[in-house]
Amino acid sequence: MTDLTVIDDPDDPRVAPFRLNERGLANRLQRRDDSGDGLFMAEGDLVVERALDAGCVPTLALVDAARPPAVAERLATMTEVYAGGDRMRAAVTQLGMPYSVVALFERPARATVASLTATTSRLILAEAVDNPLNIGSIVRNALAMGWHGLVIDATSVDPLARRAMRVSMGHALHLPYARSRDLLDTVRSLMAEGWQVCALTPAHDALALDEVPPAEKVALLVGSERAGLSAEAMEAATHRVTIPMHFGVDSLNVASATAVACWQLRPR
């Protein structure tokens, strides 16, 4: 194992970058930059491995001094790797149970809406999905069901946010995503290009999911956990689509609903 620099003091300035919050890792302007700017944090050996496999560039890493994971060797060829005990790493990363490795990476360039719509046939569009657990789950669901990309609006959470990355198990780095400055305009443009846009809603008068006609290009439009999709988004879509519920349940969590819809509308 490569010799590691062991640090015992959580206030050591060399590990201060691991204390950065989301805004410290990437401010609003950096998160809106398609060319890639700022940092993101990968937590856990699997997520770090997936970040490296995606070609992301590490800038700093912190590992378990007693049981450094195998990926530490790979990281040490690319950046500085510090090591510490459980208490130090928990204090620095603000996680009660610290991971065996956390690493900071340069944020990669991301796709544009135009490039996604030109090269894919299955897209998820997210309006005001501001919970990182939901975005992380949506990303994982999309890849598992064979979908090709994600488009988020300005009010949806960043898929590279720490919690979203943990929930997606690092898959956010393997599902192309873009940020739309005007999601309604994106919906209208997709429809003009021949896409079928399906807006998910719990409304009883919407088209049942299993009655959606087949289409070559499908975009699934989902909204926030609390308010759902805006009336404007509903009106702009090709179909308002619902998943029929039983036993008095009114709706599913947005990530669960997305998984069901992605399976039903998956590319065949």
C-alpha positions in Angstrom: 0.0 0.0 0.0 1.3 3.5 -0.9 2.4 5.5 2.1 -0.4 7.8 3.3 -0.2 11.1 5.1 -2.0 10.4 8.4 -3.8 13.4 10.0 -5.2 13.2 13.5 -6.5 16.7 14.0 -9.9 17.4 12.3 -9.0 21.1 12.3 -5.9 20.5 10.2 -6.2 23.0 7.3 -5.2 20.2 4.8 -8.5 18.5 5.3 -10.6 21.7 5.5 -11.9 21.2 1.9 -13.9 18.2 3.1 -15.9 20.6 5.4 -17.3 22.5 2.4 -21.1 22.6 2.0 -22.8 22.4 -1.4 -22.4 26.1 -2.1 -18.8 25.9 -1.1 -18.2 23.0 -3.5 -20.0 24.7 -6.4 -21.8 28.0 -6.2 -24.9 28.8 -8.3 -23.0 30.1 -11.3 -20.7 27.1 -11.3 -23.7 24.7 -11.1 -25.2 26.4 -14.1 -22.0 26.2 -16.2 -22.3 23.4 -18.8 -18.6 23.4 -19.4 -17.9 22.2 -15.8 -16.7 24.3 -12.9 -16.4 23.8 -9.2 -16.1 20.5 -7.3 -18.3 17.6 -6.2 -17.8 15.1 -3.4 -17.9 11.3 -3.9 -18.4 9.3 -0.7 -17.7 5.6 -0.4 -15.5 3.3 -2.4 -18.1 2.3 -5.0 -19.1 5.9 -5.7 -15.4 7.0 -5.9 -14.6 4.1 -8.3 -17.5 5.1 -10.5 -16.3 8.7 -10.5 -12.9 7.6 -11.6 -14.4 5.2 -14.2 -16.4 8.2 -15.6 -13.1 10.0 -16.2 -13.6 12.6 -13.4 -10.4 14.2 -12.1 -9.8 13.9 -8.3 -8.3 16.8 -6.4 -8.1 15.4 -2.9 -9.0 12.3 -1.0 -9.4 11.2 2.6 -9.3 7.5 3.6 -9.5 5.2 6.7 -6.0 5.0 8.1 -6.6 1.6 9.6 -8.4 0.0 6.7 -7.6 2.0 3.5 -9.8 0.8 0.6 -8.2 -0.6 -2.6 -9.2 2.5 -4.5 -6.7 4.5 -2.4 -3.9 3.1 -4.5 -5.6 4.4 -7.7 -6.3 7.8 -6.1 -2.7 8.1 -4.9 -1.4 8.1 -8.5 -3.6 11.1 -9.3 -3.9 13.3 -6.2 -2.9 13.8 -2.6 -4.5 11.2 -0.3 -4.8 11.8 3.5 -5.7 9.2 6.1 -7.3 9.4 9.5 -9.2 7.6 12.2 -13.0 7.3 12.4 -13.4 10.2 14.8 -11.4 12.6 12.7 -13.1 11.6 9.4 -16.5 11.8 11.0 -15.8 15.3 12.3 -14.4 16.5 9.0 -17.1 15.1 6.7 -20.0 15.6 9.2 -21.1 12.0 8.8 -21.9 9.9 11.9 -20.6 6.8 10.3 -17.7 7.9 8.0 -17.1 6.2 4.7 -13.7 4.4 4.2 -13.0 7.0 1.4 -14.3 10.4 0.4 -12.8 12.3 -2.5 -13.2 15.7 -4.1 -13.4 15.8 -7.9 -13.6 18.5 -10.5 -17.1 18.9 -11.8 -17.2 17.4 -15.3 -18.8 19.2 -18.3 -22.4 18.1 -18.8 -24.7 17.7 -21.8 -26.9 20.4 -23.2 -30.6 20.0 -23.8 -30.0 20.2 -27.5 -27.4 17.4 -27.5 -29.6 15.2 -25.4 -32.6 15.6 -27.6 -30.6 15.0 -30.7 -29.0 11.7 -29.5 -31.6 10.0 -27.3 -35.1 8.6 -27.5 -36.0 8.3 -23.7 -35.7 11.4 -21.4 -36.9 12.3 -18.0 -37.8 15.9 -17.4 -37.9 17.1 -13.8 -39.7 20.3 -12.7 -39.0 21.5 -9.1 -37.8 18.2 -7.8 -35.8 19.7 -5.0 -35.2 16.6 -2.8 -31.8 15.1 -3.4 -33.0 11.7 -2.4 -35.6 11.8 -5.1 -33.2 13.0 -7.8 -30.7 10.4 -6.8 -33.4 7.6 -7.0 -34.7 9.0 -10.3 -31.2 8.8 -11.8 -30.7 5.2 -10.6 -34.2 4.2 -11.9 -33.6 5.8 -15.3 -30.4 3.9 -15.9 -31.8 0.6 -14.6 -34.8 0.9 -17.0 -32.8 1.7 -20.0 -33.5 5.4 -20.3 -31.0 7.7 -21.8 -30.9 11.1 -20.0 -32.3 13.6 -17.5 -33.3 17.2 -18.0 -33.7 19.3 -14.8 -35.1 22.8 -14.5 -33.6 25.7 -12.5 -35.4 24.7 -9.3 -34.5 21.0 -9.2 -31.6 19.8 -7.1 -28.2 19.1 -8.7 -27.7 15.4 -9.4 -24.1 15.8 -8.2 -25.1 17.1 -4.8 -23.7 14.9 -2.0 -26.9 13.2 -1.0 -28.1 12.8 -4.5 -24.8 11.2 -5.4 -25.0 8.8 -2.4 -28.5 7.7 -3.3 -27.7 7.2 -7.0 -24.6 5.2 -6.0 -22.6 7.4 -8.3 -24.8 6.6 -11.3 -25.3 10.4 -11.7 -21.9 10.4 -13.4 -23.1 7.8 -16.0 -26.5 9.2 -16.9 -26.2 12.3 -19.1 -28.1 15.2 -17.7 -28.7 18.8 -18.8 -30.2 21.9 -17.1 -33.0 23.7 -18.9 -33.4 27.4 -18.4 -37.0 27.1 -19.4 -38.5 23.7 -19.0 -41.8 24.6 -20.7 -39.9 25.8 -23.8 -38.0 22.5 -23.7 -41.3 20.6 -23.6 -42.7 22.5 -26.5 -39.5 22.0 -28.5 -39.6 18.3 -27.9 -43.1 18.0 -29.1 -42.3 20.0 -32.2 -39.5 17.5 -32.9 -41.9 14.6 -32.7 -41.5 13.5 -29.1 -44.4 12.2 -27.0 -44.3 14.0 -23.6 -46.1 12.2 -20.8 -46.8 14.3 -17.7 -47.3 12.2 -14.6 -50.2 13.1 -12.3 -52.4 11.4 -9.7 -55.5 12.9 -11.3 -58.2 10.2 -11.9 -59.2 11.7 -15.3 -55.7 11.3 -16.8 -54.8 8.6 -19.3 -53.9 5.3 -17.6 -50.2 4.5 -17.9 -50.8 1.2 -19.7 -52.9 2.9 -22.2 -50.2 5.3 -23.5 -49.7 4.7 -27.2 -46.3 3.5 -28.2 -43.9 6.2 -29.6 -40.4 6.2 -30.9 -39.3 9.1 -28.7 -40.8 9.5 -25.2 -40.1 12.1 -22.5 -41.5 11.6 -19.0 -42.3 14.8 -17.2 -42.4 14.6 -13.3 -42.9 17.3 -10.7 -42.3 18.1 -7.0 -43.3 15.7 -4.2 -45.6 18.3 -2.7 -47.3 20.3 -5.4 -46.8 18.0 -8.4 -46.4 19.5 -11.9 -47.5 23.0 -12.6 -50.7 23.6 -14.6 -48.6 25.0 -17.4 -46.4 21.9 -17.7 -49.5 19.7 -17.6 -51.1 21.7 -20.4 -48.0 21.7 -22.5 -47.5 17.8 -22.5 -48.9 15.4 -25.1 -50.6 13.3 -22.4 -51.5 13.6 -18.8 -50.7 10.1 -17.5 -51.6 8.4 -14.2 -50.6 5.2 -12.5 -53.9 3.6 -11.3 -53.9 3.2 -7.5 -55.6 0.6 -5.3 -56.7 0.3 -1.6 -57.2 4.1 -1.2 -53.6 5.1 -1.9 -53.7 8.4 -3.7 -50.2 8.4 -5.3 -46.6 7.2 -5.2 -43.5 9.0 -4.2 -42.1 10.7 -7.3 -39.1 8.5 -7.5 -41.2 5.3 -7.2 -43.7 6.6 -9.8 -40.8 7.4 -12.1 -39.5 3.8 -11.8 -43.0 2.4 -12.7 -43.4 4.7 -15.6 -39.9 4.2 -17.0 -40.5 0.4 -17.0 -43.8 0.7 -18.8 -42.5 3.3 -21.4 -39.0 1.8 -21.7 -37.5 1.4 -25.2 -38.5 -1.9 -26.7 
